[in-house]
Structure formats: structure tokens, C-alpha cells
Amino acid sequence: MKQLVIQAFGDADQLVQVESASVPLQPGQIRVRMHYAGVNPIDAKTRAGLGWGAQAIKDRLPWSPGFELMGVVCEVGPEVTRYQLGDRLFGLVSGGGYSEEVVVDEHELLPVPSSVLDEMAAGLSLAGLTAWQGLTEHGKLQAGERVLIPAAAGGVGHLAVQMAKNLGATVVALGSIGNHAFLNSLGADEVIDYRDEARMATMAPVDLLLDLVGGSSGISQLSHVKPGGRVVTVPTITADEVIAAAQQQGLTATGMLKRNDNEQLAFLMQELAEDKFWVEFSQIYPLAEGNLAHRQIESGHTRGKLLLMP
Ligand SMILES: NC(=O)c1ccc[n+]([C@@H]2O[C@H](COP(=O)([O-])OP(=O)(O)OC[C@H]3O[C@@H](n4cnc5c(N)ncnc54)[C@H](OP(=O)(O)O)[C@@H]3O)[C@@H](O)[C@H]2O)c1
């Protein structure tokens, strides 16, 4: 089966397609033929050798990226009780999603309702859990509060805008002008070009900042948070500096690391099936062009989600 791997950390051209042997199934395992795999910034950062992700796999190269996918059960191992051949499944995997097939324990993936598109299911897990946990568990967002969401058109941001609206918050969404119609279609109450300093200066303060950009950009957004307000900074690499700056300003600030939680994921899938929100997928690349997908995600200006297909 075809698989994208890196042999060493480096730029996007480190991703090469190889033919890997299919391993036999152990009791409780299923083989899933990938229809779509999600591409996330963590894939590219880890490929480049950055952050906690690269630390975790540095002694295990070659490594195949990919932490979320949607696919169909193509083989069932002994003692499997939940699924059968042909079932449509989605969810998080511990790497290796950039593969024609993955082998997982049956409890790792969840069913896709018949009304949900393959592509939406493929792009939901990582960004969806991050948005939900950032807003609710870490951000403690309440109905009636104002929340500022920079990178609102991106993978996490476009889901966070819709979820925050569903929670009854007023959403201030930042994006470049080309994304304003998209951000309005997501239900954002105020849509602002983050490059427009004059307009940014007139923004009414918010209760919660869900910082999806980090670094100096995240720090510059702190001035828009009400005295005593809350900050959740999502990019891990710059979390310490954003938290320190926020605390100096008297704000309550925390970083976060998305937690795998299939109960929450099943809830989000149910909301997706009920059209409470949708997953935007802007580009789909063949597996062999994973390097182009990584260049796009590294541009920092992706709308919604990027997917790979075999
Ligand atoms: N801690 C965790 O567990 C966790 C989980 C998931 C993601 N993350 C991190 O969270 C961040 C966001 O992830 P993502 O998947 O949403 O990324 P993404 O899809 O690549 O985000 C792209 C978006 O960023 C916007 N953007 C770029 N520069 C901006 C700026 N200066 N101000 C405001 N918006 C800006 C772009 O908007 P325009 O195109 O309109 O300019 C684009 O819509 C990444 O750093 C990722 O690694 C962390």
C-alpha cells in the first residue's frame, strides 16, 4: 500500500511516497481504506522537526504524518465486534493517516452518519476538538459573551466561529478581506481585516480571546481583551510568551493541547449531521502531492481544511 513518509526532518520535499507492506491484523483490529486524510499545521511542523510532535518521533524515523482520516473498513480482525466490512468510519489516529490503508483498534474510530459527506468527516476531528475544547473547557465561553477569533477562516477558526455562535456568544472574526464573505456565511457578528489598524483600534473589548496565531500577533491581540478577561493561546510553540504577556496585563491565560476524546467527537459529529455547523474543505490533493499540501498549510492562509486522497 502507498504511504507518504519522511526519512529525515526538513522541508515539504522530504515527503516521499513509498510502497509499505500491509501488516496482518491482531485481535480487535480493523483495516480501513482511507478515502480522505486531513492535513494540519502540526503535520508540517513535525515534518520540519519543530515542537513537541517532532520530539516525540525523532527516534522513530521514517515517519508517516496524518492524525485524522475518513475511510471504509476493508478487513476485520478476530474478536472485532463493533464494525463490519464497508462501514464508513472517521476519527483520530496516532500518525500514519497519509496512507492508503491504516490498521487501528476498533475503538479508535467512530461511525460516519449516512447524511455526512466523506470530506467533512475527514476534516472534523483535529480542528473540531481543538475549537470545542478551546472555547468550552479552556475558554469557559458563556452565552452572551464576546469572543475574538483571529485566523477565523482557517481549519480551527472556521469551526470555532460556528461553535461559538451555537453557544450563544457574539463572535468577532479576524480575516483578510478575501475571506470576509466566507466569515459572514459562518455567522460571525463582526468581521474585521486584521491588517486594518484603524478598524482594529475601534473594536469593542472581548471577554475571551481564542488566539489561533500565537507569537507577536497573539500578543498584539491582548489589548482587545476586557480587564480580567480570558485568553486561550492555541499554538503551542509560542504559548509561554503569549501567556506571560497576558498575565502581565492582568488577564487569565492558558495554553492547550487538544485531547483525544471520542465522546466529544461523537457529539460534534452529531451536530455536523444535524447541520449545526459544517466543515469547509478548500483543496483536495492526491497523496503523491502531499508536498504541495504542506506548502499550502505552511502559507498560513488556508481557508477551512486541506485533504489528501489516495
Ligand atoms: N494546541 C493544539 O492542540 C493545537 C491543535 C490544532 C491547531 N493548533 C495550532 O493552531 C494554529 C491554527 O491552526 P489551523 O489549523 O486553524 O491553521 P490554518 O488553517 O493554517 O490557519 C490559517 C488561517 O490563519 C489566518 N491568519 C494567518 N495569519 C494571521 C494573522 N496574523 N492574524 C489573523 N489571522 C491570520 C489566515 O487568514 P487569512 O487567510 O484570512 O489571512 C488563515 O485563514 C496553528 O498554529 C496550529 O498548529 C494547535
The ligand as an ORCA input file, in Angstrom:
! r2SCAN-3c Opt
* xyz 0 1
  N      -2.550     23.164     20.719
  C      -3.238     22.319     19.940
  O      -3.670     21.256     20.394
  C      -3.490     22.706     18.506
  C      -4.437     21.991     17.764
  C      -4.723     22.410     16.457
  C      -4.045     23.504     15.919
  N      -3.095     24.131     16.660
  C      -2.385     25.313     16.129
  O      -3.348     26.363     15.977
  C      -2.988     27.180     14.875
  C      -4.178     27.292     13.925
  O      -4.425     26.031     13.316
  P      -5.290     25.940     11.981
  O      -5.379     24.517     11.596
  O      -6.545     26.694     12.144
  O      -4.317     26.746     10.959
  P      -4.603     27.229      9.495
  O      -5.813     26.552      8.931
  O      -3.331     27.115      8.720
  O      -4.933     28.802      9.672
  C      -4.973     29.568      8.522
  C      -5.639     30.905      8.811
  O      -4.755     31.755      9.554
  C      -5.108     33.089      9.245
  N      -4.034     34.016      9.612
  C      -2.735     33.978      9.208
  N      -2.051     34.990      9.776
  C      -2.930     35.690     10.544
  C      -2.816     36.836     11.381
  N      -1.666     37.463     11.538
  N      -3.923     37.258     12.031
  C      -5.094     36.636     11.891
  N      -5.284     35.534     11.108
  C      -4.197     35.078     10.438
  C      -5.374     33.041      7.781
  O      -6.300     34.067      7.494
  P      -6.284     34.874      6.107
  O      -6.003     33.864      5.025
  O      -7.628     35.478      6.074
  O      -5.153     35.868      6.208
  C      -5.980     31.642      7.554
  O      -7.384     31.668      7.452
  C      -1.748     26.543     14.255
  O      -0.603     27.163     14.794
  C      -1.814     25.105     14.750
  O      -0.540     24.464     14.779
  C      -2.799     23.765     17.934
*
